[in-house]
Amino acid sequence: MIRLIIAEDVPMLRGALVALLELEQDLSVVAEVGNGNDILPTALEHGPDVAVIDVDLPGTDGLSAAAKLRSCLPSCRVLIITSLGNPAALRRALAAQVDGYVLKDALPSELAQAIRKVAAGQRVIDPQLALMAWDGPAQQLTPREVDVLRLAAAGEDVRVIAKELHLSVGTVRNYLTTIVHKLGARNRVDAVRIAKDNGVI
């Protein structure tokens, strides 16, 4: 029997995940949480074989929680589930040494199979995302987006960036929103960190 902990902040979706996985004869959900802060203490208490973690959680985000879990409870494998089909988020997940990364729109049978593979020590990555991940953040951002992000990284506010690049304030805000999404970042500060880590700026 593979013992699972489910971390998903939307109660209806979490309940559906638990119900679907409990239908599998070899899977048992021993705990469920809705906040990233609860993942590590709950896992330490229940000792699951696999933690199924949503990437976007309140409190500690899913990838940070996965890294802590990896460090404090290495016997627990980690499978990330996400609605973000973003290659940069996948690269962050791989950097956190997760064992699997699948999209939420996968079939229940595919999720169950991914859990079994992860529990057996294999790594499972959504194939479409794996192909997209070959493109680095530098290839994802346009030269203008890099300019905007470089100024943001220097601490300039939106109005200063707009004046410097001869753009409207609204356009700069749109650029920053797009940059955050492209890099799979949580916010502007996280986008700067990811870009610096990957040599984009």
NUSE-115910 format. One line per field, with one value per residue: residue number from 1; residue in one letter; y, z, x of N, C-alpha, C in turn. Coordinates in nm, 3 decimals. Example, Ala and Ser with C-alpha at 12.3 -4.5 7.8 and 13.67 -1.06 7.14 Angstrom:
BEGIN
n	[1,2]
res	[a,s]
npy	[-0.569,-0.225]
npz	[0.780,0.708]
npx	[1.319,1.285]
capy	[-0.450,-0.106]
capz	[0.780,0.714]
capx	[1.230,1.367]
cpy	[-0.330,0.003]
cpz	[0.780,0.787]
cpx	[1.320,1.290]
# end
This chain:
BEGIN
n	[1,2,3,4,5,6,7,8,9,10,11,12,13,14,15,16,17,18,19,20,21,22,23,24,25,26,27,28,29,30,31,32,33,34,35,36,37,38,39,40,41,42,43,44,45,46,47,48,49,50,51,52,53,54,55,56,57,58,59,60,61,62,63,64,65,66,67,68,69,70,71,72,73,74,75,76,77,78,79,80,81,82,83,84,85,86,87,88,89,90,91,92,93,94,95,96,97,98,99,100,101,102,103,104,105,106,107,108,109,110,111,112,113,114,115,116,117,118,119,120,121,122,123,124,125,126,127,128,129,130,131,132,133,134,135,136,137,138,139,140,141,142,143,144,145,146,147,148,149,150,151,152,153,154,155,156,157,158,159,160,161,162,163,164,165,166,167,168,169,170,171,172,173,174,175,176,177,178,179,180,181,182,183,184,185,186,187,188,189,190,191,192,193,194,195,196,197,198,199,200,201]
res	[m,i,r,l,i,i,a,e,d,v,p,m,l,r,g,a,l,v,a,l,l,e,l,e,q,d,l,s,v,v,a,e,v,g,n,g,n,d,i,l,p,t,a,l,e,h,g,p,d,v,a,v,i,d,v,d,l,p,g,t,d,g,l,s,a,a,a,k,l,r,s,c,l,p,s,c,r,v,l,i,i,t,s,l,g,n,p,a,a,l,r,r,a,l,a,a,q,v,d,g,y,v,l,k,d,a,l,p,s,e,l,a,q,a,i,r,k,v,a,a,g,q,r,v,i,d,p,q,l,a,l,m,a,w,d,g,p,a,q,q,l,t,p,r,e,v,d,v,l,r,l,a,a,a,g,e,d,v,r,v,i,a,k,e,l,h,l,s,v,g,t,v,r,n,y,l,t,t,i,v,h,k,l,g,a,r,n,r,v,d,a,v,r,i,a,k,d,n,g,v,i]
npy	[-0.120,0.217,0.504,0.821,1.182,1.461,1.781,2.052,2.355,2.421,2.329,2.169,2.055,1.924,1.737,1.589,1.480,1.320,1.138,1.014,0.897,0.723,0.526,0.361,0.049,0.012,0.248,0.481,0.752,0.920,1.164,1.506,1.842,2.201,2.414,2.536,2.562,2.357,2.119,1.994,1.943,1.775,1.565,1.466,1.368,1.165,1.013,0.960,0.782,0.910,1.250,1.446,1.743,2.062,2.319,2.587,2.723,2.862,3.029,2.862,2.815,2.551,2.443,2.532,2.409,2.147,2.128,2.156,1.930,1.734,1.765,1.719,1.485,1.256,1.006,1.033,1.063,1.314,1.448,1.689,1.873,2.077,2.358,2.521,2.536,2.576,2.607,2.725,2.705,2.432,2.395,2.512,2.330,2.100,2.188,2.191,1.929,1.754,1.456,1.412,1.575,1.688,1.788,1.931,1.869,1.612,1.271,1.088,0.823,0.850,1.013,0.844,0.644,0.790,0.843,0.584,0.527,0.723,0.647,0.412,0.497,0.617,0.895,1.125,1.324,1.559,1.505,1.702,1.939,1.881,1.893,2.163,2.277,2.276,2.517,2.799,3.058,3.290,3.265,3.281,3.541,3.856,4.098,4.356,4.295,4.196,4.431,4.580,4.418,4.424,4.690,4.692,4.514,4.670,4.824,5.025,5.207,5.163,5.397,5.527,5.334,5.337,5.598,5.586,5.394,5.500,5.434,5.375,5.386,5.188,5.003,4.915,4.791,4.583,4.445,4.358,4.185,3.989,3.895,3.782,3.570,3.426,3.337,3.170,3.266,3.375,3.638,3.979,4.014,3.749,3.685,3.840,3.712,3.453,3.518,3.622,3.397,3.240,3.374,3.569,3.838]
npz	[0.000,-0.094,0.080,0.107,0.117,0.061,-0.072,-0.133,-0.196,-0.267,-0.146,-0.268,-0.490,-0.360,-0.210,-0.420,-0.535,-0.325,-0.302,-0.557,-0.562,-0.350,-0.455,-0.582,-0.538,-0.433,-0.319,-0.050,0.119,0.373,0.495,0.454,0.346,0.334,0.325,0.262,0.476,0.644,0.541,0.592,0.887,0.898,0.730,0.866,1.087,0.986,0.806,0.511,0.192,-0.049,-0.133,-0.265,-0.414,-0.468,-0.675,-0.629,-0.344,-0.046,0.223,0.271,-0.049,-0.292,-0.411,-0.246,-0.010,-0.093,-0.121,0.146,0.252,0.117,0.230,0.508,0.529,0.360,0.274,0.177,-0.126,-0.381,-0.564,-0.782,-0.860,-1.097,-1.243,-1.402,-1.703,-1.745,-1.849,-1.701,-1.438,-1.417,-1.434,-1.193,-1.022,-1.078,-0.990,-0.724,-0.677,-0.707,-0.751,-0.940,-1.184,-1.284,-1.484,-1.378,-1.542,-1.622,-1.674,-1.418,-1.398,-1.506,-1.318,-1.094,-1.189,-1.220,-0.952,-0.861,-1.008,-0.913,-0.645,-0.678,-0.725,-0.965,-1.197,-1.294,-1.549,-1.707,-2.048,-2.252,-2.119,-2.051,-2.296,-2.359,-2.161,-2.240,-2.353,-2.230,-1.975,-2.088,-2.357,-2.346,-2.276,-2.433,-2.583,-2.497,-2.271,-2.109,-2.070,-1.920,-1.693,-1.597,-1.514,-1.317,-1.141,-1.052,-0.874,-0.959,-0.983,-1.140,-1.283,-1.327,-1.481,-1.705,-1.801,-1.858,-2.062,-2.249,-2.250,-2.177,-1.845,-1.802,-2.001,-1.910,-1.673,-1.783,-1.918,-1.696,-1.570,-1.768,-1.776,-1.518,-1.543,-1.761,-1.654,-1.459,-1.206,-0.865,-0.805,-0.875,-0.748,-0.719,-0.988,-1.065,-0.914,-1.032,-1.293,-1.250,-1.143,-1.367,-1.537,-1.701,-1.649]
npx	[0.085,0.060,0.125,-0.021,0.007,-0.194,-0.168,-0.346,-0.506,-0.770,-1.071,-1.279,-1.152,-0.942,-1.087,-1.198,-0.968,-0.872,-1.087,-1.084,-0.827,-0.844,-0.997,-0.828,-0.680,-0.425,-0.348,-0.344,-0.477,-0.337,-0.331,-0.438,-0.386,-0.435,-0.271,0.053,0.229,0.163,0.250,0.509,0.511,0.284,0.354,0.577,0.449,0.281,0.432,0.428,0.454,0.451,0.417,0.169,0.164,0.028,0.150,0.095,0.030,-0.123,0.058,0.362,0.492,0.429,0.667,0.874,0.797,0.824,1.101,1.182,1.064,1.200,1.449,1.410,1.261,1.360,1.276,1.024,0.867,0.814,0.550,0.460,0.171,0.006,-0.167,-0.038,0.101,0.387,0.716,0.925,0.842,0.857,1.134,1.209,1.092,1.242,1.487,1.434,1.445,1.224,1.026,0.837,0.625,0.330,0.047,-0.266,-0.477,-0.445,-0.553,-0.733,-0.639,-0.386,-0.263,-0.266,-0.099,0.135,0.192,0.247,0.479,0.657,0.667,0.803,1.053,1.107,1.134,0.889,0.778,0.570,0.543,0.511,0.573,0.834,0.968,0.930,1.082,1.344,1.401,1.555,1.504,1.609,1.551,1.281,1.208,1.158,1.384,1.303,1.151,1.352,1.496,1.310,1.288,1.549,1.576,1.380,1.496,1.701,1.577,1.412,1.104,0.776,0.705,0.951,1.082,0.914,0.959,1.234,1.244,1.081,0.806,0.455,0.312,0.122,0.190,0.440,0.362,0.212,0.415,0.567,0.385,0.360,0.624,0.654,0.473,0.584,0.826,0.743,0.718,0.641,0.599,0.709,0.960,1.042,1.063,1.281,1.481,1.480,1.554,1.811,1.938,1.947,2.107,1.996,1.968]
capy	[0.000,0.343,0.602,0.953,1.307,1.549,1.924,2.127,2.455,2.431,2.215,2.079,1.980,1.834,1.628,1.504,1.407,1.216,1.036,0.940,0.816,0.618,0.420,0.272,-0.051,0.017,0.383,0.520,0.889,0.920,1.301,1.610,1.977,2.306,2.524,2.489,2.557,2.235,1.999,1.927,1.881,1.666,1.453,1.409,1.296,1.048,0.933,0.909,0.739,1.010,1.373,1.506,1.884,2.167,2.414,2.721,2.708,2.972,2.998,2.820,2.764,2.408,2.405,2.554,2.302,2.023,2.129,2.129,1.790,1.656,1.775,1.667,1.351,1.210,0.883,1.071,1.111,1.433,1.465,1.821,1.888,2.219,2.400,2.610,2.467,2.673,2.539,2.783,2.643,2.296,2.404,2.535,2.202,2.011,2.241,2.151,1.783,1.679,1.329,1.412,1.704,1.661,1.890,1.892,1.818,1.471,1.179,1.028,0.702,0.895,1.061,0.726,0.577,0.875,0.821,0.452,0.536,0.803,0.564,0.308,0.557,0.675,1.036,1.141,1.462,1.574,1.508,1.829,2.037,1.844,1.946,2.309,2.318,2.290,2.660,2.869,3.184,3.392,3.252,3.312,3.684,3.941,4.196,4.464,4.241,4.190,4.569,4.616,4.342,4.472,4.814,4.654,4.451,4.777,4.892,5.136,5.182,5.153,5.526,5.551,5.240,5.388,5.716,5.543,5.316,5.572,5.354,5.419,5.313,5.068,4.907,4.858,4.696,4.465,4.373,4.291,4.073,3.885,3.841,3.695,3.448,3.350,3.276,3.084,3.327,3.408,3.783,4.049,3.984,3.612,3.688,3.892,3.606,3.347,3.571,3.632,3.261,3.181,3.459,3.652,3.978]
capz	[0.000,-0.103,0.169,0.044,0.174,-0.047,-0.039,-0.233,-0.117,-0.303,-0.077,-0.357,-0.569,-0.269,-0.181,-0.539,-0.547,-0.222,-0.337,-0.675,-0.530,-0.258,-0.535,-0.625,-0.432,-0.375,-0.271,0.071,0.161,0.520,0.545,0.354,0.399,0.240,0.338,0.247,0.607,0.716,0.472,0.662,1.014,0.875,0.673,0.974,1.177,0.923,0.732,0.383,0.091,-0.156,-0.110,-0.389,-0.372,-0.564,-0.679,-0.586,-0.216,0.051,0.315,0.196,-0.180,-0.308,-0.442,-0.126,0.083,-0.145,-0.089,0.290,0.273,0.063,0.324,0.641,0.521,0.227,0.235,0.114,-0.264,-0.404,-0.696,-0.794,-0.957,-1.124,-1.359,-1.478,-1.803,-1.763,-1.839,-1.597,-1.312,-1.418,-1.400,-1.047,-0.958,-1.092,-0.902,-0.588,-0.675,-0.693,-0.823,-1.049,-1.213,-1.381,-1.492,-1.315,-1.639,-1.653,-1.635,-1.287,-1.414,-1.530,-1.190,-1.011,-1.243,-1.187,-0.810,-0.850,-1.063,-0.819,-0.526,-0.716,-0.743,-1.099,-1.211,-1.390,-1.593,-1.820,-2.166,-2.324,-2.042,-2.058,-2.423,-2.349,-2.062,-2.302,-2.378,-2.105,-1.955,-2.179,-2.483,-2.326,-2.266,-2.544,-2.539,-2.426,-2.140,-2.033,-2.031,-1.812,-1.573,-1.547,-1.440,-1.197,-1.051,-0.997,-0.774,-1.016,-0.983,-1.272,-1.353,-1.371,-1.592,-1.821,-1.852,-1.910,-2.186,-2.334,-2.255,-2.081,-1.719,-1.823,-2.081,-1.822,-1.584,-1.865,-1.937,-1.570,-1.552,-1.865,-1.731,-1.402,-1.594,-1.845,-1.572,-1.359,-1.077,-0.778,-0.809,-0.943,-0.679,-0.755,-1.129,-1.066,-0.863,-1.134,-1.406,-1.208,-1.129,-1.500,-1.617,-1.796,-1.620]
capx	[0.000,0.134,0.063,-0.014,-0.043,-0.239,-0.163,-0.421,-0.577,-0.911,-1.135,-1.352,-1.054,-0.872,-1.179,-1.209,-0.842,-0.870,-1.186,-1.038,-0.710,-0.886,-1.059,-0.720,-0.661,-0.291,-0.319,-0.417,-0.450,-0.327,-0.348,-0.458,-0.368,-0.471,-0.176,0.190,0.295,0.125,0.298,0.619,0.472,0.189,0.430,0.659,0.359,0.218,0.529,0.378,0.551,0.449,0.341,0.116,0.162,-0.004,0.261,0.053,-0.039,-0.104,0.167,0.480,0.449,0.449,0.805,0.955,0.759,0.882,1.243,1.194,1.026,1.311,1.560,1.377,1.201,1.401,1.207,0.897,0.881,0.730,0.489,0.399,0.062,-0.011,-0.245,0.051,0.181,0.495,0.845,1.010,0.799,0.912,1.276,1.215,1.058,1.357,1.591,1.395,1.464,1.100,1.033,0.741,0.563,0.223,-0.057,-0.392,-0.575,-0.416,-0.659,-0.709,-0.557,-0.248,-0.212,-0.241,0.019,0.250,0.221,0.311,0.615,0.735,0.687,0.899,1.185,1.123,1.099,0.779,0.761,0.479,0.630,0.502,0.650,0.976,1.020,0.933,1.182,1.476,1.421,1.583,1.436,1.661,1.481,1.139,1.187,1.200,1.485,1.237,1.115,1.477,1.526,1.217,1.322,1.680,1.551,1.305,1.593,1.782,1.497,1.335,0.959,0.714,0.709,1.089,1.107,0.840,1.029,1.364,1.228,0.986,0.685,0.353,0.313,0.040,0.267,0.542,0.292,0.180,0.542,0.604,0.292,0.399,0.754,0.628,0.408,0.678,0.931,0.683,0.750,0.528,0.581,0.818,1.086,1.077,1.103,1.419,1.568,1.489,1.631,1.951,1.990,1.966,2.195,1.920,2.002]
cpy	[0.125,0.449,0.743,1.065,1.396,1.693,2.003,2.225,2.470,2.309,2.117,1.993,1.881,1.712,1.532,1.420,1.291,1.102,0.950,0.846,0.701,0.501,0.318,0.177,-0.040,0.154,0.416,0.661,0.894,1.059,1.395,1.746,2.078,2.424,2.469,2.478,2.426,2.108,1.924,1.866,1.764,1.543,1.386,1.326,1.163,0.959,0.876,0.864,0.844,1.129,1.429,1.652,1.977,2.271,2.550,2.709,2.834,2.930,2.967,2.764,2.618,2.366,2.426,2.446,2.170,2.014,2.099,1.982,1.698,1.651,1.702,1.526,1.291,1.081,0.911,1.127,1.226,1.438,1.599,1.815,2.037,2.242,2.491,2.530,2.553,2.605,2.596,2.725,2.500,2.298,2.429,2.406,2.105,2.056,2.204,1.999,1.707,1.554,1.324,1.547,1.680,1.772,1.838,1.838,1.676,1.385,1.120,0.903,0.738,0.944,0.942,0.653,0.656,0.855,0.688,0.457,0.612,0.721,0.455,0.363,0.615,0.824,1.050,1.289,1.464,1.592,1.640,1.938,2.009,1.899,2.098,2.358,2.331,2.435,2.731,2.997,3.294,3.387,3.289,3.461,3.757,4.039,4.311,4.419,4.233,4.330,4.611,4.546,4.388,4.600,4.785,4.594,4.555,4.860,5.008,5.104,5.194,5.285,5.557,5.460,5.290,5.506,5.676,5.475,5.379,5.488,5.415,5.333,5.183,4.960,4.839,4.756,4.568,4.380,4.293,4.172,3.957,3.817,3.743,3.562,3.362,3.275,3.182,3.134,3.356,3.557,3.845,4.018,3.844,3.605,3.738,3.784,3.497,3.394,3.581,3.492,3.197,3.270,3.544,3.798,3.982]
cpz	[0.000,-0.022,0.115,0.138,0.056,0.002,-0.154,-0.158,-0.152,-0.246,-0.170,-0.439,-0.482,-0.236,-0.298,-0.558,-0.449,-0.260,-0.455,-0.641,-0.436,-0.331,-0.582,-0.510,-0.362,-0.321,-0.149,0.111,0.314,0.579,0.427,0.419,0.291,0.242,0.334,0.379,0.681,0.657,0.553,0.796,0.996,0.820,0.780,1.070,1.116,0.843,0.601,0.290,-0.019,-0.110,-0.246,-0.356,-0.488,-0.559,-0.619,-0.460,-0.132,0.153,0.235,0.061,-0.197,-0.331,-0.323,-0.022,0.039,-0.111,0.059,0.320,0.229,0.162,0.456,0.641,0.383,0.181,0.164,-0.026,-0.286,-0.549,-0.697,-0.895,-0.975,-1.242,-1.447,-1.575,-1.841,-1.745,-1.731,-1.460,-1.303,-1.380,-1.251,-0.972,-0.964,-1.003,-0.757,-0.570,-0.647,-0.781,-0.941,-1.063,-1.321,-1.375,-1.433,-1.414,-1.686,-1.609,-1.497,-1.294,-1.435,-1.401,-1.100,-1.057,-1.213,-1.041,-0.791,-0.898,-0.968,-0.694,-0.552,-0.744,-0.881,-1.096,-1.322,-1.421,-1.711,-1.947,-2.243,-2.252,-2.050,-2.186,-2.416,-2.259,-2.120,-2.334,-2.246,-2.094,-2.050,-2.312,-2.468,-2.326,-2.390,-2.493,-2.458,-2.285,-2.050,-1.984,-1.912,-1.683,-1.513,-1.466,-1.311,-1.094,-0.985,-0.895,-0.826,-1.011,-1.125,-1.350,-1.406,-1.490,-1.719,-1.885,-1.920,-2.046,-2.283,-2.359,-2.161,-1.955,-1.732,-1.900,-1.996,-1.728,-1.660,-1.889,-1.812,-1.541,-1.642,-1.823,-1.616,-1.450,-1.673,-1.762,-1.464,-1.218,-0.996,-0.784,-0.876,-0.881,-0.715,-0.900,-1.143,-1.022,-0.968,-1.250,-1.372,-1.199,-1.263,-1.594,-1.720,-1.776,-1.528]
cpx	[0.088,0.059,0.088,-0.055,-0.077,-0.236,-0.225,-0.510,-0.725,-0.985,-1.206,-1.257,-0.977,-0.959,-1.193,-1.084,-0.835,-0.965,-1.140,-0.922,-0.745,-0.954,-0.954,-0.685,-0.526,-0.253,-0.405,-0.378,-0.453,-0.343,-0.371,-0.445,-0.403,-0.376,-0.034,0.265,0.271,0.186,0.403,0.577,0.375,0.260,0.517,0.573,0.311,0.315,0.480,0.491,0.565,0.365,0.299,0.086,0.128,0.108,0.224,-0.033,-0.025,0.001,0.292,0.434,0.492,0.593,0.898,0.926,0.820,1.030,1.267,1.166,1.140,1.427,1.533,1.320,1.233,1.333,1.074,0.924,0.783,0.683,0.416,0.287,0.037,-0.103,-0.162,0.136,0.300,0.631,0.937,0.972,0.851,1.060,1.295,1.187,1.176,1.472,1.563,1.403,1.335,1.110,0.937,0.674,0.458,0.119,-0.187,-0.495,-0.542,-0.535,-0.629,-0.620,-0.411,-0.184,-0.176,-0.115,0.146,0.291,0.294,0.457,0.707,0.768,0.792,1.038,1.210,1.088,0.995,0.762,0.665,0.561,0.629,0.584,0.799,1.040,1.033,1.046,1.322,1.507,1.442,1.505,1.483,1.589,1.334,1.114,1.236,1.306,1.423,1.197,1.239,1.515,1.439,1.257,1.454,1.661,1.474,1.400,1.681,1.704,1.414,1.185,0.905,0.724,0.850,1.123,1.039,0.911,1.160,1.351,1.128,0.860,0.581,0.363,0.235,0.114,0.374,0.478,0.257,0.303,0.578,0.514,0.329,0.529,0.735,0.568,0.507,0.782,0.876,0.708,0.624,0.496,0.704,0.954,1.135,1.125,1.247,1.517,1.590,1.575,1.779,2.014,2.022,2.047,2.125,1.951,2.125]
# end
